Amino acid sequence: MVLHPQAKVRVAGQEVTFCCKASGTPVPKKYYWYHNGTMLERKVHRYGSRLRLRGLAPEQAGTYHCKASTEAGAIKSAPAQLTVLAQGQQSCKREPEPSLVELPGECPQDAAGSRYYNVGRCPPTPCAGGPGDRWGCGAEAGRCCGVRRMEMREIPCAGSLLPVKVVAECGCGPCAQPRVLVQGRVTAADTGEPLRFGQIFLGGRKVGFTGYKGSFTIEVPPDTQRLVARFVDRQQRFVDAVKVLPFNRRGGAVYQEVKMLRKKEPVELDGNRSNAIPLGEASGREPVGELVLPAGAFLRPSGEVFKGTVKASVTFLDPRDMATAGAASSDLSFADAEGEIVPLRTYGMFAVDFREGESGAALQTGPVEVRMDAGQVRMPEHLQKMKLWSLNPETGLWEEEGVLRPARGSRGKREERTFLVGNLEIRERRLFNLDVPEDRRCFVKVRAYSNEKFNPYEQLEGVVISLINLEPQPGYPANPRAWGRFDSVVTGPNGACLPAFCDSQRPDAYSAYVTATLGGEELEAVASSPKLNPNAVGVSQPYLGKLGYRRSDHDDPNLKKTAFQINVAKPDPNNVDETNGPIYPYRSLEECEEAPVSANHLRFYRVEVDKYEYNVVPFKESDLTSWTGDYLSWWPNPQEFRACFIKVQIEGPQEYMVRSRNVGGSHPRTRGQLYGLRDTRSVRDMLLENTSGACVEFKCSGMLFDQSLVDRTLVSIIPQGSCQRTAINSLLRDYLNRHPPVAENNHTAAFTMLAPVDPLGHNYGIYTVTDQNPRLAKEIAIGRCFDGTSDGFSREMKADTGTAVTFTCRERPPGRESFFQRLLTAPAEA
């Protein structure tokens, strides 16, 4: 399906056109349109690949999708939502919805000590299209609900006034057209070696190469519903990786780690003899099966039989090894006879590479036999449904090659056992699969939060939630025997729904292992020991007990806390305790996606101990549609995020909070006005006694949102406690002196600078990273600041290197207000 219908909003009486288009061999010519799952009569609507509806009535609202079919098969489009408004009804209300931001710790708003303030938000819903939109093919540039007017408010805070901009009015305007990106890194699954300068394909089109460290950036083409990327090692050391990459339709970049499977070393075979190659014999296990190659099976591309020495490499991905899940290709799906994309449960994948022994020329095969040991199939019903599949590298969908049928056989002197046997001809380099279509399906509701307070208005968008379907060991539900499927979904404003295999009869028939990452940073799951707290997990009892929730460190506190495992127990519709999530039947996807935050769900959260961010213009890093053009915006350009950090060394007996206060320094529209605050606690240096360090974010200097004039941000670095500035990096001081004006540093308890416009670097104690992903830019910059690594993500503080400014601190005398407290919200004229 190369063109999907798009969501539309219309007023009753208007008309609308939906379009779809499919490609294939033969070319699809028959199209069928469905409204809320019911096929529309072709004679009544006279449709082909376009569906045109005139004089819309309210009852015509709902979902529309098309199906294209030929004698070779069918494919369905993604559904498109049609909203039909009554005459005079507004899809965008003027009054903004509530949206709370957290104020600094010294700014309580009521007697209870609450520090949350309502800044409002406009839901990014589409507005009604005009009657002139006749054809409606492709995405509508259209109009969306957004911010029409903001007002500056001043909040009483610690004896001063803290500025904040709030949404005063919403209205319809041009829809934001953010760039949608997928970034990441491609490495070997076994050693972590990067794929250097590997080729990247979208469909059959080459779109670029990976970098020296395996990094890549893919711009998602418009109207993409399913992003299928193929990574190819030009040195032929790795099996091609075909990945279905999740992305954030609302814009910005999603970060993905891609793992490639190393090719197995080739063995020499005699093309004149029958040969058998085992599948999955590693680690002392019984093979899952074998590939039987009869004499004369090898063919040159011309069809001529090759009878010489063959170098054969057969690489098997064994789902009995839990570490292989991340290296699995595609999302294990196929298109059924009705054109619906349906999941598979794998028993193993294998890639073959046959070459002539002397010339190295590629070989094909005639009919070969694939034999699978039926004893490896623990679910008896799977024996009748086992099939052989090959992966289409352009669509990322598996295509049926044949059925595996029971047969009796023996392996030399081994005991006789039952095999499933299928036939295959290898005509092109594809990945093959021993798979079963699985109809026991559910969805798992997961949300991600900015902290462990789990406030509904502090959910994170753009988080990649990954779920591995597990088949447990008999009698040991917590100990998996094998994995069967791997899925990833990106969280939106209402979390994410992940497909998973489930069972209504046995709660532990299938379990799921779930992780979450944001810009390469692993989020933490809710603890399950020493005591399970249903309120923290997000699922009420008794259903939580049936799910058997366990965090990854449940039995060993030394393990990471970044995953949880559950039994995917299909909800009983007759049990009211199981009808409110977090597991939803497969036909209840819409109910899962639209579930209120009060419904049961599973949770991840970011761990940022003693960190705090405040923006005068509220903005969600994970939601680019929340960005509004304003001179006081922390991020002036939402398509390119520039993160700046300064390294502070503190000599003192403990760790201290350090704040950066960022105001306009040179731009006439922002001079003296606050952009925002950043707080972070210093980290103890493991090698230097009485020394800690902090990597503190500040607002980068540069163009503001109108891209017409540079502002050099006036940054003040203020440690808490009784502290005195004792040293400034000489290179940084010389740079600032050479680029006037120079900020005054009269207060010895703080360091002030007009932030450099140039990126500078490690020797100056200033760390700058530019990226399309705000979280990734921050993570890399922080990593470089902490330990000087080039790719970040490490957290070993080395306070004696690359430091910008040094303070000597001691404890503050009791009852004495610190300079830190007085300078937190100093008025601009001070």
N, C-alpha and C positions, 0 to 999 in steps of 0.2 A: 504494500500500500504506500504509494509515493505522495499522495495528497489526501489529507484527512479533513473532514468538515470542521469548521471553527464555531466556537460558541458565539451566539448572537443575542442581542437584546432589542426588542421591537415594541412599539405601541400597537394596541389592538387596531386592526384595520389596515396596517401597513403590510408590506410583503417582505419575504426573505428568501434567499437562495443558499442552499448548501451544495458543496461540490466535493467529489472524491475522485481519485484516479489510482488504478493499480497497474503494475507492469508484470510481465511474465512471458513464458513461452508455453503455449501460444498466447497471443495478446488477449487479455480479458476484454470481452465486449458486453457481457451480461452483468448488469448492476441491479441490486435490490435495495430498497430503502426501508428502514424500520423506525417506528415511533414508539418509544417506551417498550421496545422488544417485539412489537407487533408489526408484521410486514404490511406496507402500504400498497394498495392496489395500483398496478402499473397503468391500467386503463383509465383510472380516475385522475391520477396525477401526471401521467404522460412523462415519466422521468426516464433518464438514462443515467449518466454519471453525475447529472445535476438534478437537484430537487428544488422546484420553485413553488412556494406557497403564497397565495394572494389572499388579501382580506383576512388577516390573522384573527383568530378568536382565542380567548383565554385557555380553552381546553386543548389548544394545539401546543401549549408549552410542554416542555419535557426534554427527553434526550432523543437525538436522532443519530443513526449510524447507517453506513452502507455496507453491502457485501458484494464483492466482485467474484465471479466464478467462471471457470472453463472446465473442459472435460478432465483437466489435469488436477484440479483442486479449487479451493476457495480461500478467500481471506477477508476478514472483517476490518473495518476502520475503527478508530477510537471513537467513543461517543462524543457528541457535541450538545451542549445545553442550550435550549432556546427558552428565553424568558420573555413572556408577553405581558406588558404593563397595561393597566386600564388607562383610559383617557384621563390625563391630568395627574396620573401617578408618577412620583419621582423615584428613580432608582438610586439617586444620591441625595440623602437628606442634608440640609444645611448644618444641622447641629452635629458636631463631632461625637464619635463614640468615646467612652472613657479609656484612658491609657495612662498608667501610672509609671513614674520614674522614681528611682531612689535618690534622695538628697544626701549630702554629706552627713557624717555621723554627728556633727555639732548642730544640726538643723532639725530638731524635733518639731512636729507640726501640731501635736495635741498633747493632752495630759498623759496619754498612754505611751507617749514616746514614739509614735509612728513617724517615719521619715519618708513617706510616699506622697507624691504630689501628682494631681491629674493634669497632664499636658494635652490630652485629647489626641484623636487620630481619625483619619478619613479612610474608610474601608476601600481598597482598590478594586471596587466592583465596576463592571462596564456600564456605560450609559447607553441609552437607546440610540441606535443608528438612524441615520436620516433616510427618507423615502427614496433618495437618489441612488442608494446602494442597490443596484440592480442584479449584478452577477454574483457578487459575494464569494468569489473563489480566492482562496488564500486567506491570510490573516488580515483582519480589518485594522487599519491604523487607528480609526475610531476615537472615541472619547471615553474617558474613565473618570470615576470619582476620585478627587484629590483635594489637596489643600488649596483653598482660594485665598485665605487671609490668615496671617499669624499676628499675635500681639505679644509684646514684651511685658512680662510681669516681674515684680521684685518680691522675693520671699524673705521675711525676717529670719535671720540666721546668725546666731552668736553675736548679737548686738550690731549687726550690719545687715545689708540687703544683698541677696543673691539673685542675679538675673536669670530668667528662664523664658524661653519663647513657647507659647502654647498655641494650639490650633483654635482659631476663633470661628472659622466658617469653612465649610466644604462646598464643593461645586464640581460640575463637569468641565473637563479640559482635555487636551490631547493626552492620549495614553503614553506612559513612559515606554521607551523602546530600548531597554537595557541589553547589553551584550550578554549572551549566555555562554559560559566557558566550562570546560572540564580540564583540570590540571592534574598532574601527578608525576609519578616516577615508575619506571619499568625496571625490575630487577629479577635476578634468578631466584627461583623458589628455594634452592638448596643453599646457596652461598651468599646471596644478597648482592652479587656482582651486578653492576648496572648494565642495561642494554644500551651501548654507546652507538649513536647514529643509526638506530634501527628505523626501518620504514614504517609509516603509519598510513593505513588505508581506511577510508569511510566508504562502505560499499566496495565498488571496484576502483575507486578514485584515490590516488595517492595524495595526501594532504600535507605531508611533512615528515620530519625525522625527530627522533629523540635526541637530547643533548648528550654532552660528554658524561654527565652523571645520571643519564637515563631519564631526565625530566622531559615533560611534554606539555603542550597547551593545545587544546582543540576548541575552535569556535563552533558552537552547535548551529547547524544550518536552520533557518526558519522552518516552521511547520514540522520539526522532527518530533516524533512520538517515542521512538526507540532508537537510541544512539548505539550503533554497532561499529566498533573500531577493531581493526586487525593490526597487530604489531608483529613485524617480520624481522628476524635476525638475518642480515645479509651474509653473515659468516656461517650460517646453518648450524650453529651450536645448540639452538633452542627450537622447540616446537612452536609454530606460529600460535600466538595468543589471540583468540577472538573474544572480545569482551563487550558485554552490554553495559554501558556506563551510565549510572544515574546522573541527572543534572537538575539544576534549580531553574524552573521555567520563569521565575520572577527576576532572574538576572544574577550576575555575579559568577564566581568560580567555585566549583566543587572539587575537592582534592581527593584523588584516588591512588592507592598503591596497587600496581599491576604486577603480578607474579608470572614468570615464564618457566615452563618445564624444560629441563635440560634433556637433550636427546640422548638416548641410550647408545653406548658405544656399539658400532656395527659388528656383526659376526659374519664370517664367510660361509656361504652355502654353495652346494653343487646344484646348478640349475637342472641337471639331468636326473636328479634323485628327488624323492619326496622328502619334505622337511616339515618339522613341527617346532613352532616357537612358543614357549609358555607365556601366558599373560598373568603378571602379578605374582611371581614366585619369590619376590624379595622378602627380607626379614624373616626367613624361615617359615613363611606361611605356605599353605597349599595354594597352587595357582588357581585363579578364578576360572581360567580356561586356557585354550591354546589356539593358535592360528596354524592351520594345516595347509601346506603348499604342495600340491601334487607335482610329480615330475613334468617338466615342460610348461609350468604355470607362468614363468616370467616371459614378458613380451616387450619388444622394443615399441616405441610409439607408432611405427609403421605397421605393427601387427605381427612382425616376424618373431618366431620363438627364439629366445636367448638361452643357450645351453652351457655357457661358461660359468665362471665363478661370480657369485652375487654377494655384494656387501649389503647386508640387511640390518636395518635399525628399526626395532619395534619398541616404542616408548609407551608404557602402560601407566595410567594414572589410577591408583588403587584407592577407592573410597574407604577401605578398611584402615587406611593411614589418615588420621585426623589432620595431619599437617598439609595434606595435599588439597584441601578444600579451596584455599585461596588461589590455587593455580588452575582451577577448573575453567574451561572455556565456555562462553556464552552463559545464558541464564537457564539452560536446560528446559527449553520450551519447543513446541512444535505446533503447526497449524492443523487442526482437525478437519474433518470433511465439511463442517459448517463454517470454516474460516476463523474459528475462535482459537486464540493462542492458549495452549493447554500445557501444564507442567509435566515434566518427566522425573522419574526417580532413577538415578544411575546405579549400576553395578560395576562400572568401570569404563574408562575411555582409553583408546589407544591410537597412536599415530604411527604410520609406517613410512619408511623411506628405503626403497630398493634401488641400488645402483650397480652398473657394470663394474666388475672388480678392477679392470685395468684403466678404462677411460673415465669412469665416474659418471657416465651418462645415466639419466634417470630411466627406470624401468616401470612398466605397468604389469598387471597380472590378468590372466583369464580367471575362470571360476576358482575360488579358494574356499576353504571351509573354516568357519568359526565355531569352535566347540566350547561350551560353557558347562562347568561343573554344577549340576543341579543341587548338589549338597551345600553350595554357598548361598542358596536362596532360602532365607529363613521364613518367608511368608509364602505359604503354599499357593495362595491365589495368584502370586506373581508368575508362577511357572507357566500358566496358560497365556499370560499377556506379554512375555518377554519378547523383545524385538531387537533387531540390529538397525542402527541409525547412522547417518553421516551428517556432518555439520556443513551447512551452506555458509561459507565465510562472508558472503555479502549481506545476507539477511540475519545471520546469527541464529537461525532456526534449524532444528534437526529435521532431516528428511528420512522417511522410512526406506531401508534397503531390503528388508525381508524379515520373516518371522523365524524365531528359533523354536524348533520342534523337538520333543523328547526322542531320544534314541539310546539304545544300549551300546556300550562299547567298553574297551579295556585299554589300559596304558601299559603295555609290556607286561612286566612282572607284578605291577601294582594290582590291588584288588579291583574287581570290576565295579564300576559305579555308573550312575545315570548321567547322561550329558544332554544338553540342549544344543542342537546343531542348526546352523544357518549357512547360507552361501553368499558370496560377495565377489564382485569384480572391482579391482582397484585401478581406476582410469585417471584419477587426478589426486593431488595431494590434499586429502581431507582428514579430519579427525573422525574416528568411528566410536560407537557407543553401544554398550549393552544396557538397554533401558526399558523401563515399564511405565506406560501412562498411568498416572495416579489420580484417582477421582476423589480420594478422601482429603479434601482441601478446606482450609480455613484462613482467616486473616488475624494477625496479632497487632494490637494497637500499642504503639510506643510513642512517647513524647520525650523531648529533651529540654532541659531547663538551664538557665544561666547560673544557678546555684542550688544548694540543697534546701532552700526554703520552699521550692516548688510553687511559687506564685504563678497563677495562670497567665498573667500579663508579662512574665519573664521567660516565655518559651523561646527556644532557639530554632530558627529556620536554617536550611542549608546543611543540616547534620546528616551524614551518611550512616544510616542504620543498616547493619548487615546481619542476616539470619542464616545459620547453617542448620539444615534439617538433619537430625540424628536418629539412628536406629539403635536403641539401647541393647546392652547385653541382656540375655534372658535372666530375669530375677534381679538385675542390678540397673534400675532406671537411671542412676546417676553416672553410670559408666558406659559410654557409648561403644557399640561394636563397629559402627560404620556411619559415614555421612551419606546423604542421598541427594542433596540439593543445596544450592547456595544462591541467595537473593540479596539485593541491596536496594534501598529506597531512600530518597532524600526527604527530610521533614519539611513540611510547609507550615502555614500559620496554625494548623490544627493537628500537628504531629504527623505520624506516618502509619500506614497499614501494610504489613509485610505478609506475603503469602507463605503458608507453611502447611505441611502435611499434618493431619490430625485424625483422631479416632474417637468414636462415641462409646465403643464398648470397653476398650482398655485405655485409661487415661495415659499410661506410660508406653503405649505402642510406639509413639513418636515423641521425641523431645526436640527442643530447639536451643541453639547456642547463639546468643545475641550480643553484638558489640556496636559501639557508636564512635564516630570520629568527626571532628570539625577542623578543617584546614590542616589535617595531619595530626591534630591533638586528640588523644584518646579521652573520652568522657568516662566518668565513673558511674557504676551501677549502685543501686541501693543495697546496703548490707543485709545479709540474711542471718548472721550470727553475731554475738552469742544469743540474741533474741530477735525473732522475726516480728517486725512492726508493720502490720497491714496498712496503716495510715501513711507510712513512709514509702512502702513499695508501690502503693497506688491501687491495690486490689483488696477488696473486702473478703473476709472469711464467710462461709467455709470454702468458697471457690479457690482462694489462694492456696489452701492446704492441698486441694486436688491437683493444682498446677505444680506443686513441689518446687517452688522458687528457691534457687540457690545461687548466690554470687560465686564468682570464680575462686575466691579465697575462703569459701565456707569451711573447708577442712584443713586448709593450710594458710595461716595468716601471712606467710611470706610471699604468697602468690599475688599477682596483680588483681586489682579490684575493678577491672574495666570490662567485665562481661557477666552475664547471668545465664542460667540454664533453667528451662521450664519443661514440664510435660505439656504437650499441646493437646489438652483434653477438649474435644469438641463440646460446645455447650449443649445442655439438655433443654430443649424448648419448654418442657413441662416443669422446669425448676426455676423459679423466679430469681434465685441467687445467681444464676448463670446467664441471664439475658441482658446483662448490663456491661458486657466486655470483661476482660480485654481480648477474649477470643470470640471471633464472629464467624458464622457459617459463610461458605464461599459465595453464596448468592446475596450476602448482606454487605457487600463492599461499600455501597453508598452509606449505609447505616454506620459502618466503621469510620469512614472518612468524615462524616458530619457529627460524630458523637460529641456531646458537650464535654468540657474538661472535667466536669463532676463525675462522669462515667468512669468505670474501672479502666485503668491503663497502666502500662509498665514504664519505668522512668530511668533516664540517665541525667547526669548533671555535670557541669563544669566545676573543676576544683581550682579555685583561685583564692587561696588562703590570704587574707589580709590584702586584697586588691580591691580598688574601687575606681570607677570611672564616672565622670559627670560631664555632660555636654549641655551647653546653653541652648543649642538647637537640638532637640531630641532626635536620635537616629539609631536604627538597629543595623548593626554590621551585617547580620545575616539576611536582611530584607532590603534590597535596593529600592523597592517601591516606597519605602519610608523616607527616602532622601528628599529634601526640599532645598531648592536653590536659595541660599542665604549667605550674606557676607560673614556671618559668625559660625557657619558650618565647620565642624571639625574636619570632615572630609570634603574638600572643595570639589573634587571630581569623582563621581561614583563609579567611573569606568576604570580608574587607576588609583590604587591606594598606596600612599607613601607613609610608611611607619618610621618614626624617629625615636631613638632611645639615647639616654645619657647614662653613663656609668658613674655611680657615686660610691666612694669608699668611706666607711665609717670606722673610726678607731674608738672603741668603747666596750663596756662589759656585757652588752646585750644586743639584741636586734632591735631596730628602730623603724618606725613608719617614716617614709619620705614622700613628700608631695611635690608635684610640679603644678605651678599656677601659670596659665597660658592666656595672655591678652594680646590684642593687636598692638604692634610696635611701630610700624611705619606707614601702613595704608591709611589714607585720610578717612575712610568709612569705618574703620574698626579700631583706630588708635585708642588705647586705654580701655577697650571693652573686652570683657571676659569671653574666651572661647570655651574653656572647660578646665577641669581639674583631674589629676591622676594621682592616686595614692598606691604605694606598694611597700611591703615590709622588706627590710634588708635580710640577706641570707648569710649565715655564718660561713666564713672561709675555713675550710677543713685543715688548712696548713698554717695559717697565721693566727696566732693567739690574739684575743681581744680585737678581732677585725671582722667586719661583715661588709657586704656590698649590696647595692640595689641597682637594678636596671629600670629606670623610670622613663615612661613614655612622655614625650612632649609633642606639641603641635608643630609639624614641619613648617618652615618658611616656604614661600612660593606663591604662585598665582592663587587668587581666591576664585570663587565659582564663576565669575564673569570672565575670567581668563584675560584680564586687561592690565592688571597691575600687581606687582609682587608685594607681599607683606612679610616683613621679618618679625616673626613672633617674639614678643617679649616674654621670656621664660624665667620663672623664679623657682629654684630648687630649695626646698625647706625641709630639713629633718626635724622630727619631733624630739622633744626633750631639751636639755640644756646643751646646745652644740655650738661649736665655733669652727668656722672655715679655716683650715690650716694649709691647704695647698690647692693650686689650680694647674692643670696640665699645661706645660709651657707651650706646646704646639698649638693648643686650643687658644691660649691667651694671645699668642702672636697672631693667629688667624683673625681673632676678633679685633685686635688693634689695627690690623691692616684693612679691615672692612668697617669703617665707621658708619653711623655713630656707634659709640661704645656705651653699653649700659653701665650705670653707676653700681658699684658694689660697696656702698657705705655700711650696710648691715652685715656684720661678720657672721651672723647666724644663718645666712642664706647665700646662695650664689645666683646671680642674675646675668642673663646674656640676651642679646638680640640674636636669635637662633641663626646659625649659618645657612646660607642658601645652597651651598655645595654639600655633597654627601659626606665629605671627610672620611673617617674610618677609625679602625681599631687604635691607631697610634694617638688619636685625639680624644678617645673616650666617647665618640659620637658614632652611633650605628644607624644607618639608614637603609631601608629595603623598599623597593617598589614592586608591586604585584597587583594582579586583578582580584586577588582574594585578600580581604583585609585581615582575616585571622592568620593566613599563611604568612603574610608580610610581617605581622607582629611576631609570630613564632620564630621565624628565621632571624629577625633582628634581635630578639631576646636571647636566642641561642648564641649568636655571635657575641653579644654583650657579656653573657655569663662566662663563656669559656673560649671565645675566639674561633669556634668552628665555623666553617663556611656554610653548612647546610642547617645549622641550628638544631633544635629539638634535644639538646643536651643540657643538663642543669648542674654543672659543677662550677661553683663560684671561684674565680681567681681574682681576688680584689686587687692584687698588686700589679695587674697588667691592664693596659688600656683604660685607665681611670681618668675621668674628666675633672673631678673635684673631690677633695678629701675633707672630711669633718672629724673633729675630735669631740665626743659626746660624753656626758655623764648624766646620772639620774637627776631629774628636776626636783628641787626642794618641795616638800608637801605644801599644798595650798597656793603655790605660786603659778600664775598663768604664764604659759610658755609663749615665746615669740611665734612658735608654730601656730598656736591657737589664735593669736592676734592677727596674723598675716593671712589666715585661711581665706577670708572673704573681705580683705581690705578694699574700700571703695576706690574707684579709678582715680579720683582726685587726690588720694592720700600720697 
